[in-house]
Amino acid sequence: MSLIACAISLSFQIFYTAHLVKIEDWSALMDTTHATALATAVLLIVTIVLNVITLLMYRYKMAVNSNIKMNDIYQENH
């Protein structure tokens, strides 16, 4: 879900930049380009890091649950 939100945010930024080019507002482009690039990079990095953390937590939880189930099965048989 957060990847979709990130993609939508980046798309809107691209559309806005295209709009500024279309109306030939070069001063607005020059004023905002560096901040836009920085904000885009930060948004993308934070989104990737949060998704990796979520994936690792999910895998850990699944592994713990799997071990608990295996221990239950082992104890039932012995």
PLY file of the C-alpha trace (Angstrom):
ply
format ascii 1.0
element vertex 78
property float x
property float y
property float z
element edge 77
property int vertex1
property int vertex2
end_header
0.00 0.00 0.00
2.77 2.43 0.85
4.49 1.68 -2.46
1.28 2.68 -4.24
1.07 5.91 -2.25
4.71 6.65 -3.06
4.12 5.99 -6.77
1.07 8.26 -6.79
3.01 11.05 -5.05
5.87 10.79 -7.52
3.44 10.74 -10.44
1.76 13.93 -9.25
5.17 15.57 -8.97
6.02 14.55 -12.54
2.67 15.91 -13.76
3.30 19.19 -11.94
6.76 19.50 -13.47
5.30 18.80 -16.91
2.72 21.51 -16.27
5.44 24.02 -15.40
7.29 23.15 -18.61
4.08 23.46 -20.64
3.37 26.96 -19.32
7.08 27.77 -19.63
7.49 28.84 -16.01
11.25 28.39 -16.00
11.84 30.35 -12.81
9.48 28.04 -10.88
11.32 25.02 -12.28
14.70 26.46 -11.32
13.45 27.31 -7.83
11.92 23.92 -7.08
14.04 21.36 -8.96
16.63 20.71 -6.24
14.09 20.52 -3.42
11.88 18.26 -5.52
14.76 15.89 -6.28
15.71 15.74 -2.60
12.13 15.18 -1.44
11.65 12.48 -4.06
14.78 10.65 -2.97
13.83 10.85 0.71
10.27 9.65 0.01
11.51 6.73 -2.03
14.20 5.70 0.48
11.83 5.91 3.46
9.18 3.90 1.61
11.67 1.17 0.68
13.10 0.99 4.21
9.65 0.77 5.80
8.58 -1.96 3.39
11.77 -3.96 4.03
11.20 -3.68 7.80
7.60 -4.83 7.37
8.70 -7.77 5.23
11.36 -8.82 7.75
8.90 -8.59 10.64
6.36 -10.66 8.70
8.95 -13.34 7.89
10.12 -13.44 11.51
6.55 -13.77 12.76
5.86 -16.57 10.28
9.05 -18.38 11.30
8.19 -18.11 15.01
4.65 -19.38 14.38
6.02 -22.23 12.29
8.44 -23.23 15.06
5.67 -23.16 17.66
3.50 -25.43 15.50
6.41 -27.82 14.90
7.10 -27.97 18.65
3.42 -28.76 19.32
3.47 -31.58 16.79
6.71 -32.95 18.22
5.36 -32.90 21.78
2.14 -34.65 20.74
4.10 -37.53 19.21
6.43 -38.01 22.20
0 1
1 2
2 3
3 4
4 5
5 6
6 7
7 8
8 9
9 10
10 11
11 12
12 13
13 14
14 15
15 16
16 17
17 18
18 19
19 20
20 21
21 22
22 23
23 24
24 25
25 26
26 27
27 28
28 29
29 30
30 31
31 32
32 33
33 34
34 35
35 36
36 37
37 38
38 39
39 40
40 41
41 42
42 43
43 44
44 45
45 46
46 47
47 48
48 49
49 50
50 51
51 52
52 53
53 54
54 55
55 56
56 57
57 58
58 59
59 60
60 61
61 62
62 63
63 64
64 65
65 66
66 67
67 68
68 69
69 70
70 71
71 72
72 73
73 74
74 75
75 76
76 77
